[in-house]
Amino acid sequence: MALAGKKLRGLVAATFTPMTNGNDVNLSVIQDYVDFLVHKQNVKNIFVNGTTGEGMSLSIHERKQLAEEWVKHARGKMHNVIVHVGCLSLEDSKDLAAHAASCGAGAISAVSPCFIKPSSQDALVQYLKEVAAVAPSLPFYYYHIPSLTGLKYPVRDLVGKMQHHIPSFRGVKFSDTDLMDFSLCVQEYHQHDFLYGVDEQLLGGLAFGAHGAVGSTYNYLGSTTNKMLAAFEKGDLQKAREIQCKVQEFVAFVFALGWGLPDFKHIMSLVSGIDLGPPRPPLMVCWKAEHPENVRAELKRLGLM
């Protein structure tokens, strides 16, 4: 399932982590989850143990279990499994990177430590270099999400350093709204993969040359977003805009209720019919008894159900 020599294109679902009501990882539904993505959403790439997957709230053992399970059930059905290995601890990140290589992942990705932060761009690149070095056969993607890490180094500057110091560097999961920085990266370093990570602004990312996209809504709006990609490829900008606006309206509906990651997870359970369980504390669900029907009604109104 390795990405060596291939470009990563299209949608990548940032997977939710299934939990039991006792807040244990629930591996038993992952096969159904993979089948839903492949057969119902036509999404064949996944990014596991990231922000959507509550990766930082999981133990190292749990993250290894999940990586193994996703890889096992994706084999022969999906194109790529990217395993996020970023941690607050360098040694934990290296441990997860080596494990991802041993269990058959297609690529790895890491976010910057966000408590004790790198003091400079060079410090960040050195950290990522050490993580990538323990899995040299796997393509490495830097996970840029400044809203959570607090690191606002221009990605354009970082890519120049990473491609020089990290032999396996392949590209960036760019989860930020700075389309100028994104565009400059794509134009200057077109040999790498730049995957846009703000679902509700993907069309803007495509206009600036995004090679693909990683996001949580592709778990249940993947088939819809694939239609937008097809329209964009055909030059039908009006249709692409119409689809993007529908996705934006739904995301705005969710945000207006004060919802976040735990509630998007429940939306996935609602749409897929797969019980993904609750989020892990400190996250909490805001849903009330009437909310499932409200979500269904909004999805139906927008033609997204």
N, C-alpha and C positions, 0 to 999 in steps of 0.2 A: 504493500500500500504506500510505499515511499514515493515522494514527490520528485526524486532526483531527476533532473533533466526535463521536467515538465512545468508548464505554467499553471498556476491555480486560477481558474476562471469561474464566474458565476456566483451563486449564493452559497454561503456557509452558515448553517444554523448554529448559533451559540446555544448549546443545550442546557436545559434546566436539569438539576439533580433531583431524581425522585427520592422522596423521603417517606418513611412510615409516620404514623401519628405519634410515635414515640421518638421522632427525630433521628432515627437510624437511616442510613442509606438503604434504599430499596432497589436492589439490582434486578429483581424479578421482572420488572416491566420494561427493561431497556430493549429487549428484542422487539416488543410491540412498538416502542418509540421509534426505533430505526425503521421498521416497516411502514409506519405512518409517514415519516419524512420522505421515504423513497417513493411510496405508492400513492400517497394523497397530496403531497406537496411538491413532488419532483425535485427534492433537495437531496443532493448526494455528497455533500461535504459537511463536516461538523467540527466545531471548536468546543472542546470539553474542558470542564474544571476552570472556566474563566469567571468573569463577573456574574453572568447570568446563572452559571452553575454553582454560585456561592463558594467558589474554590477556596477563598481565604478563610472560610468558616469550617472547612473540612480538615480532618487529620491527614497526615502524610499517608497512613495506611489506607484510609478511605479513598484518597485521590488515586492511589495505585489500583485499588480494586475497581474503581470506576473506569480508569483508563483501559484496564484489561477487558472489562465487560463491553465497553463501547467498541474497542478494536475487534473483539471476537464476533460480535453480532453485525458489525459493518462489513466484515470481510466478505467479498464477493457481491456485495450489494451497493456499497458506496465507493466513491473515488478516493476520498481523503479523510483521515482523522487527524486533526491537529490537537495536540495535548498541551494545555497551558501548564507550565511548570513553575511560574513565578511564586516566590515566597518572600517573607521578611528575612529569612535566613539563607545565605548563600549555599551552605552545605545541604539544606533541604532542597533547594532548587536543583542543585547538581544531582542529588539522589533521584529526584523525580525525572530529570532529563535522561539519566542513564536507564531508568526503568522504562520510560517511554520507548526508547530505542530497543530494549530487550523484548517488549511485548508486541512490537510490530506497528507502532504508530507511524503515520506518514510524515509528520513534521512536529516540531515543538515551537512554543512561543513563551515569552516571559515578559511580565510587566516589571517596572522598576520597583524596588522596595519603597514603601511609602510611609514608614515611621521614622527610621533613621535613613534619611534620603542621601543619595549620591551628592557630593559637594560640588561636582562639576560635570560637564559633558564627558570628559575623559574618564572620570570615576564610574559613571554609568556604563560606558562602553566596556571598561575593564571588567565590571561585574558581569555583564551579559556575555562577554568573551569566555569567561570561566564557566558559565552555565552551558554555553553551546559546545565548548570543547569536550565535554564528557559524552556527547552524542554526535560526533563529527559526521556520521553518515546521514543525519537527518537535517533537512532544511530548517533554518531558524528564522522566526518572525519576531520582530520587536513589537510589543503590545503598547501602543501609545494611548493613554487615557488620562490626560492631565486633570480632569475634573475630580478624579479620585486619588491620583498619586500626588498632585500638587506640583509636578515637574512640568515646566512650560518651555523646556529647551526646544528650539525649532527643529522639527524632524529633518528638514533639509540638511541642517548641519550634522545631525547625528548619523544620517545615512552615509554621508561621506566618510565618517570615521568608522562606522560599523563595517562597511564593505572592505575597508582596508585591514581591519584587525580581526574580523570574524569570518573565516573561510566559508562557513556554511550559511552565512547570512543570505536570506532569500527575499525579505521584504518586510512590510509593516502592516499591522492591523491598526488603522488610523481611526480611533474613536474620539474625534474632536470636530468642532464646527469650523475650524480655521481652514477654509477652502483655498486660501492663498498659499499657505504652507503646503497643503496637500498637492495643489497643482504644480508648484515648483518642484516638488519631489518627483512627481510623475514625469515631468518634462526633462528633468536633469538626469534621472536615474531610471530610465524606461526599461532597463534590462531586469529590474526587480519587480516583484509583485506588490502592488499597493491596494489593500483591501479596505474599503470604506466602512466605517462602523457606526454611522448615525442613520438608522433606518429611515427616519422621516425626512431625511435630506439626501437620500441616495441619488436621486436624479441629478442633483448638483454635482455630486461626486462623479457620476458617469460623464457629465459634460466636461469635466476636467480630466478625464482619462482613467477613472478607476477601473482596475482589472477584475474586481470582484467585490463582494460585500460580506461582512460578518455581522450578524445581528440576531436579537432574540425574537423579533416578530416573524422571522422566516420559518420559525417552528410551526406557525399556524397560518401565516399569510404568504408562505413561500410560493404557492401556485399563482397567487395574485401578482406578487412582485416579479415572478418569472415572465408574466405577460408584459409588465412594464419594460423589462430588459429586452424582450423581443421587439416591442414597439420602438424602443430607442435604436436598436440595431437596424431596423428597417427605415429609420428616419422619420417615423411618425411621432413627432414631438408632442402633438396635441393629445394623442391617446396616452402617451407616457405621462404627460402632466396630469391628465384626468385620474389615472391610477394612483400616482403619487399623492395627489390631493386627497383621495379617499383614505389612503393609509394615514396621512397627516390628520384628517378629521377624526379617525378612530383613536390615534395616539393622543390628540388634544382632548378627546372625550375622557380617556383614562386619566390623564394628568389633571383635568379639571376636578376630578373626584378626589384628588390627593393620593392617588394610587401610585405604586412603584413596582419594583421587582417581584415582591410576593404576589401581587395581584396579577401581573403578567403571567406568572406561573399558574395561577388558577384559571386564567383565560385559556392557556394551553390545555389544561385538564378538561375544560369545558368543551373546547373545539375538537380535541382528539378523542375524547372518551377514555383517556388513560389517566388514572388517578396518580398524580405526581406528588400528592401529599402537601403538607405545609412547608413554609420556609424554616430554616433553622434560626433560632434566636441569635442575635438580637432583633432580627427582622420579625415583623408582625403583619398579619393579614388585616386589611380594612374592610373586607367584604361583609355585607349584611344579607339577609335572606332573599331580598328582592334583586340583588345585584346580578346573579346569573341570567335572569330573564332580561334585565336591562342591557346586558352585554349582547345577548343574542339579538335583541331588537335593534341595537345599533349596528351590529355586523350585517344584519339583514337589510337595514335601511341603506347602508352604503354598498350593498351588493358584494360583501366580503365573506359571507357565511357559506 
